[in-house]
Amino acid sequence: MLSDNKPLIAVVGALSKQGRSVTRTLLQSQRYRVRALTRNTQSPAAQELQRLGAELSEVNVESAHENTLVAAFNGATGVFLMTPGVVPDATRTETIELALGKRLADAALNAGVEHVVFSSLENVEKITSGKLWVPHFTDKGKIEEYIRTLPMSSSFIQMAFFYTNLLEYYQPRQEGEDLVFPIYLPEEFRAPFVDPLTSTGPAVLEMFDNRETYAGQTLPVIGEMLTPREMVETFSKVTGKKAVYRSAVRRDELLHLFPAFAENNGLVDELTGMTEYAVSYGYFSKYRDLHWSRNVFPATRTWETFLIHSKWQGEKLDLSFYP
């Protein structure tokens, strides 16, 4: 197929973990052209995507006028759409994420896009009848509901907890001979985790390759179901380092381990709300197919293979060019 005849997919948030995975995978398939939307086309990460064959489009989606967004999507057969998690200013306040997601979906529709794949999550507000407040879940769930009302084909992925959360936001710390892992889930709670840098792309490629099959479907993307205890034990097995679990589940535990979080009560309430939701209701709705992504992409990384490939030893790791 001639390059110009390949379908064009626009990727929002192309320098995010999910966006980079989608861009790389679509290009590697050699079945699609990719327009990578980013606010900084001169960054090393953007230049790397261009080197791989992506067309770069400099757009700040959070502040762009609708006409700019429509222009960014013009000519695209499909759009991978995602919205950034927005840190709330205070508890129970609205963020810009829901409005942004609607604007992006409207722009895709007005640009004549045939199919959108949106990175969604469960609507916690609806599931818990308003008891729990987890806006970075709920806003994505509401955006999915809005997209479903539009006269445009769409499908949805839901990403599990990221392995990379432990590298970036809940970093372990050395205490004597022990490397202490402060983790936001109970030690024996089995939860879904995934490597967004290598697992997002194959799931999205599968959906764009089979649009009619997946139209209207919402499917989880999971690398492995495991407990924090198993994560710590596997880390020790791979690295040879002595590691121990420490609970960062309750508000007091979280603030003791991460005192800087106290500067934003909204963030703390959201994080503790997320944990309570996952433990009490399950991360994914009980009707979700938890095997789908591993069936379509059997090479998806487990926590162990993630550790082996990343060579992470517990230090702060620059993920800009990983994998």
C-alpha positions in Angstrom: 0.0 0.0 0.0 1.3 3.4 -0.9 2.1 5.6 2.1 -0.4 8.3 1.1 -3.2 5.8 0.7 -2.8 4.4 4.2 -5.5 5.6 6.7 -4.4 8.5 8.8 -4.9 8.2 12.6 -4.5 11.4 14.7 -3.1 10.7 18.2 -4.0 13.1 21.0 -1.5 13.3 23.8 1.2 11.7 21.6 3.9 12.3 24.1 2.0 10.7 27.0 2.7 7.1 27.9 -0.4 5.9 26.1 0.1 8.2 23.2 3.6 7.1 22.5 2.6 3.5 22.7 -0.2 4.1 20.2 1.9 6.1 17.8 4.8 3.6 17.8 2.5 0.6 17.4 0.4 2.1 14.6 3.6 3.0 12.7 5.3 -0.3 13.3 2.2 -2.1 11.8 2.9 -0.2 8.5 -0.9 -0.1 8.0 -1.4 3.5 9.1 0.0 7.0 8.9 0.0 8.9 12.2 -0.4 12.5 13.0 1.0 13.1 16.5 -0.6 16.0 18.4 1.7 17.6 21.0 2.2 21.0 22.4 6.0 20.9 21.8 7.1 19.5 18.4 10.7 20.4 19.2 11.1 18.2 22.2 13.4 15.2 22.0 10.5 12.8 22.5 8.5 14.4 19.6 11.5 14.4 17.4 11.9 10.6 18.1 8.3 10.0 16.9 9.0 12.0 13.8 12.1 10.0 13.1 9.9 6.9 13.3 7.6 8.4 10.7 4.9 10.4 12.5 3.7 13.7 11.2 3.9 16.2 14.0 1.2 18.7 14.8 1.8 21.4 17.4 -1.5 21.8 19.3 -2.1 22.6 23.0 -5.5 20.8 23.2 -6.3 22.3 26.6 -6.4 25.8 25.2 -6.9 25.4 21.5 -9.9 26.9 19.8 -12.4 24.4 18.3 -11.3 25.4 14.7 -7.7 24.5 15.6 -8.8 21.1 16.9 -10.9 20.4 13.8 -8.0 21.4 11.6 -5.7 19.0 13.6 -8.2 16.1 12.9 -8.9 17.0 9.2 -8.2 14.2 6.9 -8.0 11.6 9.7 -9.9 8.4 9.4 -9.6 7.7 13.1 -8.5 9.5 16.3 -7.0 8.1 19.4 -8.5 10.4 22.0 -7.4 10.7 25.6 -7.6 13.4 28.3 -5.0 14.2 30.9 -5.8 13.5 34.5 -6.3 17.0 36.0 -5.4 17.5 39.6 -8.4 19.0 41.4 -8.0 22.3 43.2 -10.1 21.2 46.1 -12.4 18.4 47.2 -15.6 18.0 45.2 -14.6 20.7 42.7 -15.0 20.3 39.0 -11.9 19.9 36.8 -11.6 20.9 33.1 -11.3 17.3 32.0 -15.0 16.6 31.2 -15.4 19.8 29.1 -12.1 19.2 27.3 -13.1 15.7 26.4 -16.4 16.9 25.0 -14.6 19.6 22.9 -12.2 17.0 21.5 -15.0 14.6 20.6 -17.0 17.4 18.9 -13.9 18.4 16.9 -13.4 14.9 15.7 -17.0 14.7 14.6 -16.9 18.0 12.9 -13.7 17.0 11.1 -15.5 14.0 9.6 -13.5 11.4 11.6 -15.0 7.9 11.1 -13.9 6.2 14.3 -12.7 7.3 17.7 -10.9 5.1 20.3 -11.1 6.8 23.7 -9.1 6.0 26.8 -11.9 5.8 29.4 -12.4 4.6 33.0 -15.4 3.7 35.1 -17.9 6.4 36.2 -17.3 6.1 39.9 -19.9 8.7 40.7 -22.6 6.6 39.1 -21.4 3.3 40.4 -21.2 4.5 44.0 -24.3 6.7 43.8 -22.2 9.8 44.5 -20.6 8.4 47.7 -17.0 8.4 46.3 -15.2 11.2 44.5 -12.6 10.1 42.0 -12.8 12.7 39.2 -10.1 11.3 37.0 -12.2 8.2 36.7 -15.6 9.7 36.7 -14.8 12.5 34.1 -13.5 9.9 31.7 -16.6 7.8 32.2 -18.8 10.8 31.5 -16.8 11.6 28.4 -17.4 8.1 27.2 -21.1 8.5 27.8 -21.1 11.7 25.8 -19.1 10.2 22.9 -21.7 7.4 22.7 -24.4 10.0 21.9 -22.6 11.3 18.9 -23.3 10.1 15.3 -19.8 8.7 15.0 -18.4 5.2 15.5 -16.4 4.7 18.7 -14.8 2.2 21.0 -13.2 2.4 24.3 -10.2 1.1 26.3 -9.9 1.2 30.1 -6.3 1.1 31.4 -5.5 -0.8 34.6 -3.3 0.7 37.3 0.1 1.6 35.8 3.2 -0.2 36.9 4.9 3.1 36.3 3.0 4.7 39.2 5.6 3.1 41.5 8.4 4.6 39.6 7.1 8.1 39.3 4.6 8.9 42.1 5.0 6.3 44.8 8.7 5.8 44.7 10.4 3.4 47.2 12.8 4.8 49.7 15.8 3.2 51.4 15.4 2.6 55.2 18.5 0.8 56.5 18.8 -2.4 54.6 15.3 -2.4 53.3 13.9 -0.7 50.2 10.4 0.3 51.4 7.6 0.3 48.8 4.8 2.7 49.9 1.8 1.3 47.9 -1.7 2.7 47.8 -3.4 -0.7 47.9 -3.8 -3.2 50.8 -1.0 -5.7 50.8 -3.1 -8.7 49.9 -5.6 -7.0 47.5 -5.4 -8.4 44.0 -5.7 -5.6 41.4 -5.1 -5.1 37.7 -1.8 -3.5 36.6 -0.4 -2.8 33.2 2.6 -1.2 31.4 1.0 1.7 29.4 4.1 2.2 27.4 3.9 -1.2 25.6 0.3 -2.4 26.1 -1.8 0.6 25.0 -0.8 0.5 21.4 -1.6 -3.2 20.6 -5.1 -2.8 22.1 -5.8 0.4 20.1 -4.3 -1.2 16.9 -6.7 -4.1 17.3 -9.6 -1.7 17.5 -8.7 0.3 14.5 -8.0 -2.8 12.5 -11.5 -4.2 13.4 -13.6 -1.1 13.8 -17.0 -2.8 13.1 -16.2 -5.6 15.6 -15.3 -3.2 18.4 -17.8 -0.4 17.7 -19.6 0.4 21.0 -17.4 -1.9 23.1 -15.5 -0.9 26.3 -12.6 -3.2 27.0 -9.9 -3.3 29.8 -6.2 -3.3 29.1 -4.4 -5.4 31.7 -0.9 -6.8 32.0 -1.4 -8.8 35.2 -3.6 -9.3 38.2 -1.4 -9.2 41.3 -1.2 -8.1 44.9 1.3 -5.5 46.3 2.9 -8.3 48.3 3.5 -10.1 45.0 4.9 -7.0 43.4 7.4 -6.5 46.2 8.4 -10.1 46.2 8.9 -10.1 42.4 11.0 -6.9 42.6 13.3 -8.7 45.1 13.5 -11.8 42.9 14.4 -9.8 39.8 16.8 -7.3 41.4 18.2 -9.2 44.3 17.4 -6.3 46.6 15.7 -6.7 49.9 12.3 -4.9 49.7 9.3 -4.6 52.0 5.7 -3.3 51.6 4.4 -0.3 53.5 0.7 0.7 53.4 -0.1 4.1 51.9 -3.9 3.3 51.9 -5.3 5.5 54.6 -5.1 9.3 54.5 -2.8 9.5 57.5 -0.5 6.8 56.1 -0.4 8.6 52.7 0.5 11.9 54.2 3.1 10.5 56.5 4.9 8.9 53.6 4.3 11.7 51.1 4.0 15.0 53.2 4.1 17.1 50.1 0.6 15.8 49.1 -0.8 17.8 52.1 -0.5 20.9 50.0 -3.5 19.8 47.9 -6.5 18.3 49.9 -8.3 17.6 46.7 -5.5 15.4 45.4 -5.4 13.5 48.7 -9.1 13.0 48.8 -9.1 11.8 45.2 -6.2 9.3 45.8 -7.8 7.8 48.9 -11.2 7.8 47.1 -9.6 5.8 44.3 -8.3 3.2 46.7 -11.6 2.9 48.5 -13.4 2.5 45.2 -11.1 -0.2 43.9 -11.2 -2.2 47.1 -14.9 -1.9 47.7 -16.3 -2.0 44.2 -13.5 -3.5 42.0 -11.4 -1.4 39.7 -13.4 -2.6 36.6 -17.1 -3.2 36.4 -17.9 -6.8 37.0 -19.2 -7.1 33.4 -15.8 -6.3 31.8 -13.8 -8.9 29.9 -10.5 -9.0 31.9 -8.9 -11.4 29.5 -9.4 -9.6 26.2 -6.2 -7.5 26.0 -4.0 -10.5 26.9 -5.7 -12.6 24.3 -5.1 -10.2 21.5 -1.6 -9.3 22.7 -0.1 -12.4 24.5 3.3 -10.6 24.7 1.9 -8.0 27.1 4.3 -7.4 29.9 3.8 -8.8 33.3 5.3 -7.0 36.3 8.3 -9.3 36.2 9.0 -8.8 32.5 8.5 -5.0 32.9 11.2 -5.0 35.6 13.5 -7.1 33.4 13.1 -4.8 30.4 13.2 -1.5 32.3 16.1 -2.6 34.4 14.5 -0.6 37.3 16.3 -1.0 40.6 14.1 1.3 42.7 15.6 4.6 41.6 13.8 7.5 39.9 13.7 6.5 36.2 13.4 8.7 33.2 10.6 7.2 31.1 10.9 9.6 28.2 12.3 7.1 25.8 11.3 3.8 27.4 10.8 1.2 26.1 
